[in-house]
Amino acid sequence: MQDMFEDLPPGLRRWLELAKIDLSPRHGQPTLARCIAALIVANAGSLIADAILVAIGTAIFPSTRGFAHFQPSDYGKLTIVGVTLACLSWPIVTRFTSEPRWVFLRLAVLVTLCLWLPDLWIRVHGEISEGAAVLMAMALAIALIACSTLVRVIPIGRLD
């Protein structure tokens, strides 16, 4: 841990160490061109995955046909916002840790679990269970596509 954390309470320093927040990246930062390319690829892949999962969901669960949240205008906006935020967060994560892949993966898991809460909420409030399950599968697919795209299309470079 860097000297800048020496004045922090030991418990907080330990949490920062466990989270691998050290403010000492050992790598170069991603380029803007690669960030834009990853944004396009991750959004396209996620929207395609959404459409495929909706098609599979409605084929397997006929009761979900006409499910309001399966409209491209509904899930598309949320997908684009979520993937864009993920793409913006990767360069930020690379700045505050020397282990960006480790941190980013754990953040993606945490965010995906949080994104499942609205799906569970709509289920508890009377929506179709199968529809909520497909929405949860969509969130998981988006996370997998976005994370793998970001770490592959926007690799972190070595510091010279």
Buried (B, 14 or more C-beta within 10 A) or exposed (E): BEEEBEEEEEEEBEEBEEBBBBEEBEBEBBEEEBBEBBBBBBBEBBBEBBBEBBEEBBEEBEEBEEBEBBEEEEBBEBBBEBBBEBBEBBBEBBEBBBBBBEBBBEBBEEBBEEBBEBBEEBBEEEBBEBBBBBBBBBBBBBBBBBBEBBBEBBEBEEEE
